[in-house]
Amino acid sequence: MPQEKTTDMNTYLSVSERLKEVFPGLPRALKVAATYMLEHPGDIATLSMRQVASSAGVSLPNFARLAKTLGYETYGELREIYRKQVQQNDIKEYHLRAESLQKTGGDTSKREVWEEFRSSTLANVSAIFDSIDPDYFSSVAHILNESRQIFVVGMQASASFSAYTHYIGGMASGKIRLVRGEGGVFADPVADIGEGDVMISISQQPCARASIELAIIARERGAKVVAITDSPASPIAFEADYVLLGPNRSPLFFESYVGTTVLIEALIGFFTIGQSSDVVERIERIEADRMRMNEYWKNKKA
């Protein structure tokens, strides 16, 4: 039997990590089943095994076999873990969540939403510091320091966060490149990626297709991929060499990016610590140029 964990979240994360561990040695059909479980946790929680098998394109017994491989007596036991996780951290159906949010009327309900938002935000941030080992985090920053170039990817809702990463990181180093995909062109910005480079991919479920494809290209060409995402079951996590998890629970109809912001700022901070002393001169020069270009507001009446 699988070892009991202190929370449903920990059990779910443990299952996802175990799936990744056993994946290389699985038969082809079980690899298909495992991939589907990692990429579609909501389906595992809400659909029958027959429906899941049909969607994955493999025969029914493969999911039962996979459950036993993971240490569970039945597929039902494994499914229950996913069911509890989705109940606590719904990642889809934005329109239903927005409808539910709008139905909360009156001052009392609004206060309840405010308190729930406060609790979920604090829990998301606490989970980051509780789950990430500082040594592991430092090793990720070291990979950035040792890299030749750093490509930053973030599409859809993550686009503003990739821009933020590029903005603050660009002050510390000139080797950070932002992959925008302007005009629908994604291949050109990563044409030169290769060994010695790193790609930082910021993506939450449901992940943008381009983010996954770019990560695959990066790894095929020998670059390392650092994923900042919300779950080890996220497709981008499966394509990454290093994964930084920022839980995103929220009572609102969209996921929270507070945890993602914490991870970005900490990562660039650790990266800056590992830079040479020239980084101070670079930042001073950038600030001086901004002042020269009058980029900051000045109170003319003062």
Kinemage of the C-alpha trace (Angstrom):
@kinemage 1
@onewidth
@group {chain A} dominant
@subgroup {mainchain}
@vectorlist {calphas} color= white
{ca met a 1} P 0.000 0.000 0.000
{ca pro a 2} L 1.197 3.563 -0.669
{ca gln a 3} L 2.669 5.439 2.255
{ca glu a 4} L 0.237 7.847 3.893
{ca lys a 5} L 0.982 11.555 3.652
{ca thr a 6} L -0.037 14.373 5.955
{ca thr a 7} L -2.234 16.133 3.387
{ca asp a 8} L -4.134 15.320 0.206
{ca met a 9} L -1.899 17.779 -1.631
{ca asn a 10} L 1.245 15.962 -0.529
{ca thr a 11} L -0.218 12.613 -1.564
{ca tyr a 12} L -1.118 13.976 -4.987
{ca leu a 13} L 2.362 15.456 -5.481
{ca ser a 14} L 3.901 12.171 -4.364
{ca val a 15} L 1.897 10.247 -6.962
{ca ser a 16} L 2.929 12.676 -9.696
{ca glu a 17} L 6.595 12.398 -8.772
{ca arg a 18} L 6.339 8.615 -8.666
{ca leu a 19} L 4.807 8.611 -12.157
{ca lys a 20} L 7.823 10.502 -13.466
{ca glu a 21} L 10.233 8.150 -11.706
{ca val a 22} L 8.763 4.962 -13.170
{ca phe a 23} L 7.962 6.426 -16.586
{ca pro a 24} L 11.214 5.479 -18.417
{ca gly a 25} L 10.821 1.772 -17.568
{ca leu a 26} L 7.125 1.435 -18.414
{ca pro a 27} L 5.821 -0.489 -21.445
{ca arg a 28} L 4.545 1.710 -24.270
{ca ala a 29} L 0.865 1.403 -23.336
{ca leu a 30} L 1.539 2.288 -19.707
{ca lys a 31} L 3.619 5.273 -20.828
{ca val a 32} L 0.586 6.515 -22.738
{ca ala a 33} L -1.561 6.049 -19.633
{ca ala a 34} L 0.997 7.764 -17.376
{ca thr a 35} L 1.318 10.722 -19.753
{ca tyr a 36} L -2.445 11.118 -19.790
{ca met a 37} L -2.572 11.103 -15.982
{ca leu a 38} L 0.091 13.797 -15.760
{ca glu a 39} L -1.486 15.994 -18.409
{ca his a 40} L -5.177 15.506 -17.524
{ca pro a 41} L -5.549 15.234 -13.734
{ca gly a 42} L -9.054 16.691 -13.987
{ca asp a 43} L -10.180 13.813 -16.229
{ca ile a 44} L -8.772 11.234 -13.819
{ca ala a 45} L -10.776 12.842 -11.021
{ca thr a 46} L -14.087 13.246 -12.838
{ca leu a 47} L -14.338 10.557 -15.533
{ca ser a 48} L -14.733 6.808 -15.283
{ca met a 49} L -11.787 4.552 -16.028
{ca arg a 50} L -13.499 3.495 -19.255
{ca gln a 51} L -13.849 7.121 -20.388
{ca val a 52} L -10.247 7.910 -19.443
{ca ala a 53} L -8.937 4.860 -21.299
{ca ser a 54} L -10.955 5.823 -24.368
{ca ser a 55} L -9.616 9.392 -24.294
{ca ala a 56} L -6.049 8.194 -23.822
{ca gly a 57} L -6.354 5.684 -26.647
{ca val a 58} L -5.311 2.591 -24.665
{ca ser a 59} L -7.192 -0.438 -23.395
{ca leu a 60} L -9.012 -0.356 -20.070
{ca pro a 61} L -6.719 -2.685 -18.023
{ca asn a 62} L -3.689 -0.441 -18.546
{ca phe a 63} L -4.875 2.095 -15.975
{ca ala a 64} L -5.497 -0.660 -13.433
{ca arg a 65} L -1.983 -2.001 -14.136
{ca leu a 66} L -0.526 1.472 -13.734
{ca ala a 67} L -2.278 1.902 -10.372
{ca lys a 68} L -0.673 -1.332 -9.125
{ca thr a 69} L 2.707 -0.192 -10.428
{ca leu a 70} L 2.327 2.912 -8.260
{ca gly a 71} L 1.503 0.778 -5.221
{ca tyr a 72} L -2.297 0.923 -5.150
{ca glu a 73} L -4.565 -2.102 -4.956
{ca thr a 74} L -7.177 -0.622 -7.298
{ca tyr a 75} L -7.523 2.197 -9.777
{ca gly a 76} L -10.347 3.531 -7.595
{ca glu a 77} L -7.903 4.235 -4.749
{ca leu a 78} L -5.668 6.178 -7.102
{ca arg a 79} L -8.609 8.068 -8.618
{ca glu a 80} L -9.748 9.177 -5.163
{ca ile a 81} L -6.476 11.083 -4.683
{ca tyr a 82} L -7.072 12.988 -7.916
{ca arg a 83} L -10.705 13.600 -6.989
{ca lys a 84} L -9.758 15.238 -3.691
{ca gln a 85} L -7.050 17.300 -5.364
{ca val a 86} L -9.378 18.696 -8.015
{ca gln a 87} L -11.980 19.493 -5.362
{ca gln a 88} L -9.384 21.630 -3.601
{ca asn a 89} L -7.565 23.025 -6.648
{ca asp a 90} L -9.886 23.262 -9.633
{ca ile a 91} L -7.829 24.258 -12.689
{ca lys a 92} L -10.463 24.489 -15.385
{ca glu a 93} L -14.020 25.593 -16.137
{ca tyr a 94} L -13.447 29.337 -15.737
{ca his a 95} L -16.999 30.213 -16.802
{ca leu a 96} L -18.506 28.013 -14.073
{ca arg a 97} L -16.224 29.497 -11.451
{ca ala a 98} L -17.053 33.049 -12.594
{ca glu a 99} L -20.777 32.235 -12.436
{ca ser a 100} L -20.385 30.865 -8.911
{ca leu a 101} L -18.420 33.960 -7.870
{ca gln a 102} L -21.102 36.309 -9.188
{ca lys a 103} L -23.766 34.513 -7.200
{ca thr a 104} L -22.094 35.538 -3.945
{ca gly a 105} L -24.189 38.555 -3.050
{ca gly a 106} L -24.313 40.781 0.012
{ca asp a 107} L -21.678 42.170 2.337
{ca thr a 108} L -21.364 38.949 4.345
{ca ser a 109} L -20.582 36.838 1.287
{ca lys a 110} L -18.101 39.417 0.010
{ca arg a 111} L -16.312 39.369 3.331
{ca glu a 112} L -16.173 35.590 3.131
{ca val a 113} L -14.665 35.755 -0.363
{ca trp a 114} L -12.131 38.315 0.867
{ca glu a 115} L -11.115 36.092 3.796
{ca glu a 116} L -10.946 33.020 1.564
{ca phe a 117} L -8.774 34.937 -0.894
{ca arg a 118} L -6.527 36.034 1.970
{ca ser a 119} L -6.205 32.484 3.287
{ca ser a 120} L -5.511 30.946 -0.108
{ca thr a 121} L -2.908 33.604 -0.950
{ca leu a 122} L -1.030 33.103 2.310
{ca ala a 123} L -1.264 29.315 1.894
{ca asn a 124} L 0.153 29.529 -1.643
{ca val a 125} L 3.161 31.539 -0.489
{ca ser a 126} L 3.730 29.372 2.587
{ca ala a 127} L 3.646 26.219 0.451
{ca ile a 128} L 6.542 27.548 -1.637
{ca phe a 129} L 8.802 28.092 1.349
{ca asp a 130} L 7.731 24.829 2.967
{ca ser a 131} L 8.276 22.645 -0.099
{ca ile a 132} L 11.354 24.047 -1.863
{ca asp a 133} L 14.773 23.232 -0.457
{ca pro a 134} L 17.008 26.353 -0.439
{ca asp a 135} L 19.924 24.285 -1.735
{ca tyr a 136} L 17.832 23.088 -4.678
{ca phe a 137} L 16.711 26.645 -5.393
{ca ser a 138} L 20.307 27.851 -5.221
{ca ser a 139} L 21.389 25.116 -7.649
{ca val a 140} L 18.783 26.322 -10.171
{ca ala a 141} L 20.126 29.877 -9.879
{ca his a 142} L 23.660 28.487 -10.358
{ca ile a 143} L 22.561 26.896 -13.642
{ca leu a 144} L 21.425 30.345 -14.779
{ca asn a 145} L 24.724 31.917 -13.716
{ca glu a 146} L 26.747 29.335 -15.634
{ca ser a 147} L 24.617 29.548 -18.781
{ca arg a 148} L 25.595 31.196 -22.037
{ca gln a 149} L 22.141 32.651 -22.702
{ca ile a 150} L 18.822 32.570 -20.854
{ca phe a 151} L 15.620 32.406 -22.908
{ca val a 152} L 12.440 33.395 -21.061
{ca val a 153} L 9.125 31.950 -22.259
{ca gly a 154} L 5.612 32.762 -21.081
{ca met a 155} L 2.452 32.731 -23.184
{ca gln a 156} L -1.165 33.748 -22.620
{ca ala a 157} L -1.686 34.636 -18.927
{ca ser a 158} L 2.028 34.044 -18.308
{ca ala a 159} L 3.163 36.572 -20.923
{ca ser a 160} L 3.296 39.464 -18.469
{ca phe a 161} L 5.349 37.358 -16.059
{ca ser a 162} L 7.917 36.437 -18.682
{ca ala a 163} L 8.183 40.160 -19.485
{ca tyr a 164} L 8.640 40.910 -15.771
{ca thr a 165} L 11.346 38.249 -15.515
{ca his a 166} L 13.113 39.769 -18.517
{ca tyr a 167} L 12.763 43.294 -17.106
{ca ile a 168} L 14.262 42.673 -13.664
{ca gly a 169} L 16.687 40.002 -14.859
{ca gly a 170} L 17.862 42.213 -17.696
{ca met a 171} L 19.117 44.763 -15.202
{ca ala a 172} L 21.464 42.158 -13.742
{ca ser a 173} L 22.617 40.564 -17.001
{ca gly a 174} L 22.587 41.160 -20.721
{ca lys a 175} L 22.256 37.474 -21.577
{ca ile a 176} L 18.525 37.228 -20.866
{ca arg a 177} L 16.356 37.032 -23.981
{ca leu a 178} L 12.566 37.297 -24.082
{ca val a 179} L 10.697 34.915 -26.408
{ca arg a 180} L 7.480 36.709 -27.377
{ca gly a 181} L 6.191 34.920 -30.446
{ca glu a 182} L 5.037 38.176 -31.998
{ca gly a 183} L 3.005 37.716 -35.131
{ca gly a 184} L 2.595 34.048 -34.281
{ca val a 185} L 6.295 33.375 -34.920
{ca phe a 186} L 7.842 31.314 -32.130
{ca ala a 187} L 10.687 29.465 -33.866
{ca asp a 188} L 12.850 32.458 -34.819
{ca pro a 189} L 13.629 33.728 -31.278
{ca val a 190} L 15.035 30.309 -30.278
{ca ala a 191} L 16.936 29.613 -33.485
{ca asp a 192} L 20.281 29.929 -31.683
{ca ile a 193} L 19.432 27.976 -28.533
{ca gly a 194} L 21.735 25.070 -27.767
{ca glu a 195} L 24.121 23.491 -25.272
{ca gly a 196} L 25.081 25.835 -22.478
{ca asp a 197} L 21.795 27.738 -22.694
{ca val a 198} L 18.830 27.718 -20.319
{ca met a 199} L 15.147 28.263 -20.999
{ca ile a 200} L 12.921 29.556 -18.194
{ca ser a 201} L 9.350 28.569 -19.025
{ca ile a 202} L 6.535 30.098 -16.968
{ca ser a 203} L 3.297 28.208 -17.496
{ca gln a 204} L 0.246 27.184 -15.496
{ca gln a 205} L -2.366 24.607 -16.351
{ca pro a 206} L -3.882 24.515 -18.867
{ca cys a 207} L -0.448 25.152 -20.414
{ca ala a 208} L -0.054 27.065 -23.665
{ca arg a 209} L 0.883 24.699 -26.494
{ca ala a 210} L 3.744 26.938 -27.662
{ca ser a 211} L 5.408 26.799 -24.234
{ca ile a 212} L 5.519 23.006 -24.352
{ca glu a 213} L 6.785 22.892 -27.924
{ca leu a 214} L 9.540 25.424 -27.193
{ca ala a 215} L 10.665 23.442 -24.142
{ca ile a 216} L 10.876 20.288 -26.241
{ca ile a 217} L 12.974 22.108 -28.855
{ca ala a 218} L 15.264 23.509 -26.161
{ca arg a 219} L 15.968 20.093 -24.638
{ca glu a 220} L 16.449 18.463 -28.043
{ca arg a 221} L 19.204 20.998 -28.729
{ca gly a 222} L 20.953 20.417 -25.424
{ca ala a 223} L 19.657 23.382 -23.424
{ca lys a 224} L 18.341 23.069 -19.871
{ca val a 225} L 14.721 23.918 -19.065
{ca val a 226} L 13.573 25.490 -15.809
{ca ala a 227} L 9.798 25.337 -15.367
{ca ile a 228} L 7.900 27.686 -13.075
{ca thr a 229} L 4.480 26.107 -12.838
{ca asp a 230} L 1.642 25.129 -10.519
{ca ser a 231} L 1.867 21.344 -10.365
{ca pro a 232} L 4.247 18.460 -11.046
{ca ala a 233} L 1.443 17.085 -13.218
{ca ser a 234} L 1.715 20.144 -15.436
{ca pro a 235} L 2.841 19.236 -18.979
{ca ile a 236} L 5.679 21.767 -18.806
{ca ala a 237} L 7.001 20.078 -15.651
{ca phe a 238} L 7.285 16.824 -17.568
{ca glu a 239} L 9.497 18.540 -20.167
{ca ala a 240} L 11.727 20.378 -17.647
{ca asp a 241} L 15.081 19.602 -16.058
{ca tyr a 242} L 14.257 21.716 -13.001
{ca val a 243} L 10.798 22.473 -11.620
{ca leu a 244} L 9.811 25.291 -9.250
{ca leu a 245} L 6.259 24.883 -7.998
{ca gly a 246} L 4.026 27.804 -7.068
{ca pro a 247} L 0.551 26.671 -5.910
{ca asn a 248} L -2.202 28.834 -7.385
{ca arg a 249} L -5.373 28.218 -5.359
{ca ser a 250} L -7.872 31.072 -5.429
{ca pro a 251} L -11.587 31.570 -4.681
{ca leu a 252} L -11.767 33.763 -7.791
{ca phe a 253} L -12.502 32.431 -11.282
{ca phe a 254} L -8.839 32.618 -12.322
{ca glu a 255} L -5.729 31.107 -10.791
{ca ser a 256} L -3.444 33.151 -8.539
{ca tyr a 257} L -0.008 34.217 -9.777
{ca val a 258} L 1.189 35.459 -6.388
{ca gly a 259} L 3.308 32.335 -5.915
{ca thr a 260} L 4.734 32.669 -9.405
{ca thr a 261} L 5.768 36.251 -8.663
{ca val a 262} L 7.534 35.107 -5.488
{ca leu a 263} L 9.460 32.454 -7.422
{ca ile a 264} L 10.469 34.872 -10.192
{ca glu a 265} L 11.724 37.501 -7.786
{ca ala a 266} L 13.598 34.983 -5.645
{ca leu a 267} L 15.165 33.325 -8.686
{ca ile a 268} L 16.410 36.607 -10.153
{ca gly a 269} L 17.619 37.617 -6.699
{ca phe a 270} L 19.636 34.412 -6.291
{ca phe a 271} L 20.869 34.799 -9.864
{ca thr a 272} L 22.091 38.321 -9.097
{ca ile a 273} L 23.951 37.097 -6.010
{ca gly a 274} L 25.906 34.730 -8.256
{ca gln a 275} L 26.845 37.397 -10.786
{ca ser a 276} L 30.229 39.160 -10.774
{ca ser a 277} L 30.758 42.554 -9.170
{ca asp a 278} L 30.182 44.094 -12.601
{ca val a 279} L 26.451 43.665 -12.019
{ca val a 280} L 26.437 46.709 -9.721
{ca glu a 281} L 28.030 48.866 -12.406
{ca arg a 282} L 25.532 47.571 -14.963
{ca ile a 283} L 22.542 48.451 -12.796
{ca glu a 284} L 24.007 51.884 -12.019
{ca arg a 285} L 24.532 52.508 -15.738
{ca ile a 286} L 20.957 51.483 -16.578
{ca glu a 287} L 19.569 53.736 -13.855
{ca ala a 288} L 21.685 56.657 -15.086
{ca asp a 289} L 20.463 56.143 -18.657
{ca arg a 290} L 16.857 56.048 -17.478
{ca met a 291} L 17.332 59.336 -15.658
{ca arg a 292} L 19.004 60.826 -18.720
{ca met a 293} L 16.072 59.760 -20.893
{ca asn a 294} L 13.611 61.227 -18.368
{ca glu a 295} L 11.859 57.896 -18.005
{ca tyr a 296} L 10.686 58.613 -14.450
{ca trp a 297} L 8.006 61.097 -13.483
{ca lys a 298} L 9.250 64.229 -11.828
{ca asn a 299} L 6.967 66.508 -9.864
{ca lys a 300} L 7.351 69.769 -11.751
{ca lys a 301} L 5.670 71.722 -8.933
{ca ala a 302} L 8.131 70.639 -6.254
